[in-house]
């Protein structure tokens, strides 16, 4: 789960920017898009390959 703790003198805009960045890195929007419609086997294999590369780079 993605969380952003608001700093003492931090504006809401900068916290929102940090939150959006964390959500993007976590791939949450991609998961939501994936669950909205049927995924063909080719799309599924492409998604898995991208996730594997992302995990190798960041994990």
N, C-alpha and C positions, 0 to 999 in steps of 0.2 A: 504494500500500500504506500502510496506517495504522500508525503507530508512536508509542509513548509512551516517552520516556526518563525513567527514574526519577530524581528529584532527590536531592540528598544527604540531607536530613532529611525526605524525603517518605514518607508512609505508603503502603502498597499500595492502601488503599481510595481515596485521592484520585487515584492514578494510574489505577486501574480506572475511576473516574468520568470522568476525562479521556478515556480510551480509548473508553468507551461513547459519549460526546458526539461524538468524532471519527468513529466508525463511523456514528452516526446522521446526521451532516451529510453524510457521503460517500454515503449511500444504499446501503450494502452490504446491509443486511437486506432492503431493497426488491428488490434484484436477486436475492437468494436466493429470496425468495417468488415472484418472477416466473418463475424457472426451474423451480419445482416442478411447475407444472401448465400446461395449455394456456391461452393467452391469446386472447380474442376480439378481433376488429379494433377494437371500441369501447374495450375495456380498453387496447389497445395505443396508440390515439390519445390517450386520456386520460393515460396514463403519459408519452408523449412531450411533451404539452403542459405537464405539471407539470415535467418535466426541463428544458424550454426556459425556463420561468419561473424555476426554481431557478438555472440557469446565468446568466440575465440578471441576477439579483439578486446572486449571489456571485461570478460570474466576470468 
